[in-house]
């Protein structure tokens, strides 16, 4: 592995992400990993990488990367203008060339996969940056130089167009496990109207603002295990949907859990976007 890609500008927030640290939640270690896993998978497949290879996750774009040696690159996730090529298709970056990624037209997180995969020192089996625990490499900064691994397979696809990213998605939510901590109409209230995404949202969770969910029980709930997609409700009644860097435990009641299939829709929401819930089909 040799230094291959220099970060000239990281944009608002850029990190290295793979599939995360699976299997350590019982030790209090968050999983982390890409917030939008399907987009990471797609970007990697387009350049012939293993689906779980490490790539760069950009928040609101704005990154500039200089290639010290030639490499195939693919972008997936939030569509953004790019100086070197387009979205959802592999393109070649010549030695010395610079890739500039602008602000996404829609969505929040864009994935930059490079053939061979980004290589940084792994921590507990993952190269992911965890913004909550501090595990993994620090967020990318100007001057960071990244190494690449060896290609795993040939490039087989030339383009894989994706559906538009909605700024007002509706996601399925499974009821419980602590919906009994809320009034009888609590879950129905959650699924009745739209919630606006707060500017305080991040990789830990999407903080929402809307109709407050009222408690039927007071007091404190002992800390218990949390999963990505858990809709946790603090005392103010405003729900939070846990994302990739969520803590492994929490003390506020969880009224429901967003399905795995719909969680990437939440991960792509910008501050100000609207989110609606509906009960998951049996």
N, C-alpha and C positions, 0 to 999 in steps of 0.2 A: 504494500500500500504506500503510495506516494502522494504528497500534497497535490491536489488537483483543482480545487475550487476555492476562490477567495471571495469572502463576503465584503463587498465594497460598501453596501448599505443594507441593513436588515429589514427596513420598513418599521412599522409600529411595534411589531412583536413577531419574532421568528425563532423557531426551535427545531431541533432534530426529533423526529418521532418515528417509532415503529409500532408493533402491536402491544407494547407495554410489558409490565412485570407481572405475568400471570402466575397465580398460585401462592402468593405471599400475603393475602389479605388477613389470614389468621394470625400473622405476625405483626399486623398493623402497618403493612407496606401497601400503599395505593398501587393500582394497576397502571394508571397514566396511559400513555400511548396516544395515537392519533385520535383527535376528537371526532373526525368523520372517517371511520375505517373503510367504508366502501370506496371513497375517493382515493385513499392511500393505495388500496389494492389495485384499483384501475390504473393509476399512474405508474405503479411498479410493473404491472403486466405489459403496459404499452412499450416499456424499454427492455423487456426480457428479464426483469428481476423476479426473485421470489416475492410473493405477495406481501410478506412481512418485512421486507428489507427497509432499512431506515431511509427516510426522505426528509425534506424540509417542509415544515408546516408554516405558512405565512398567514398572519392575521391582518386583514385589510391591505394585502399586497405591499407595494412600495419598495420591494427589494431589488438590489443590483448585485449580480454575481459575475465574477470574472473567471474564465476557464483557462487554467494554465496548460491544460492539455485537452484535446478534442474529446467530446463525449456526446452520447445521445441523451436527450432530455424529453420529459413529458410533463404536462401540467394537467391537473384534474381538480375537481372541487369547484369552488367559486370562480366563475369565468372572469378573467382579467386580461387586459391587453398586455402583450409580451413582445419585446423587440426581436427576439430570435425565432419565434414561431407562434403557433396557435395552440388552442386548448384541445385536449383529448386526442392528441396525435403525436408520435415521436418526431423530433427534429434534431438536426445535428448542430452542435456548437463547436466551431473550429478553435484550435489553440489560439489563445489571446483574445477571443471574442467575449463580449459582455452581454449578459442577459438582463434586461430590465423588465420587471413585472409591475404593472400599474395597479390602481385600485380596482377591485372587482366591480363588474356591472351589477351583480346581484350576489347575495350570499356573503360569507365572512372569511372562510378559510380556504386557501389555495395550496395544493400540494405540488412540490417540485421534486420529481423522481429523476435520478440520474443513473444511467446504466452502470451496473456494478454495485450500486447502493452506497450511501454515505457511511463512512466508518469513523466512529469515535469510540473511546474506551467504554465498554459496557459496564453497567452497574446492576447486579442481580439479574443478569441475563438479558438486559435491555439497554438500548442506546437512547431511550426516550428521556426528554427533559420533563421533570415533574415540577410544576410551578408551586404546588402546595408544600411538598416535603423537601424540595431542594435536591432530590436524587437526580442523578444523570448529569449530562453536560449543562453548563449555563446557557441561557438564551443567547442566540447568535448576535454578535456585535461587529461593527466595522473592523476589518483586519483579521477576523477569524478565517483560518484556512482549514478546509475539510479534505480528508482523504477519501478515496473511492476503493471499493472492493473489486473483485473480478466478476465479469458477467457470468450469469448462471445458465442462460439459454439464449437462443436466437430471438430476434424480434419478428413476431408473426402478424401483428396488426398494424394497419396504417392509419386508422381513425376509429374512434368509438364515441360518437356524439351522445350527449346525455340530456335528460329532461331539464327544463328550467328549474331554478331554485325558487321556491315560493317565499314571499315575504309575509304571508299569512297562512301558514300550514295548519292543518288539523292532524293531530297525532292520537293514536290509540293509547289508552292508559288502563292498566289492570288495577282493579280496586284493592285497597289494603296495602300493607298489613295492619296499619293503625287507624283505619277509617272510623273505628268506634270511639276515637278520641274527639271526634267532631260531631256536630249536630246531625240529626237524621237527614237533613238536606245538604250536608257538606259536600259529598261526592257529586251530587246533582248540580250544586252551585259551581263546582270546579268545571264541569262539562257544559255549563249553560252559556257562558259568555267568553269574550276574548280577553286575553291578558297581554299587556304590552311588555316587551323585553327592556329591562333597565340597563342604563349605562354602566352599572356596577357589575355586570355579568363578565365572566371570564372562563378559562378552561376548567375551573372548579365547578361552576354551575351557572345556569341561566336564571337570573333573578327576575321575577315577574311582578307586575303591578296591575291590580284589577280588583274585583270584588273579593273582600277579605273572607277567609274561611273561618267560621266561628267554632270554637272549641266547646265540647260538651263536658270535658273533663279538665280539671285544673291540676296544677302540680307539675312535677318534673318526671320525665321518662328516663329510665336508666339507658345509658349508651348501648346501642346495639348495631349489628352489622348493616352496612349500606351497600347498595349496588348502583351502578350507572343507570340513570333513568329514574331513580327514586325522586318522588315529588315530596320534598320535605317542607314542613310548614312551621316557621318560627312563631313566636307569640303575637306578632303583628298581623298574622293571617295571610301574608303574601307568600305564595309558593315559590320554591326554588327547585329547578330540575337539575339534578346532579349530572355532571359531564365527566370527561376523562380523568381529571385530576381530583375527583371528589375524595373526601376522607373515607377510610374504611369503616369508621363508626360515626354515629351521630346521636344526639339526645333529643331532637325534636321529632314529633310523630310524622310518619310517612303515610299520606292519604292514598297514594297510588304509585304505580311504576309505569313509565313510558315503555312501550315495547321496544325490543332490540332493533326491529326493522325501521321504526320511526325515529329513533334517537338521533341519527345523522341530520334529520330535518331541524332538530333543535340546535345542534352544534353549528349550523350554518346561519342562524338567526343573528341579525344585527340589532344593536340598541334601537328601540323605536318600532321594530317589527311586531306583529301581532301573532299570538299563538292560541290555538283552540284545542281543547281536549274532547275526546269522545270515548265512551266505554269500549274496551276491546271486545271484538267479537269472540264468542265462545269457541 
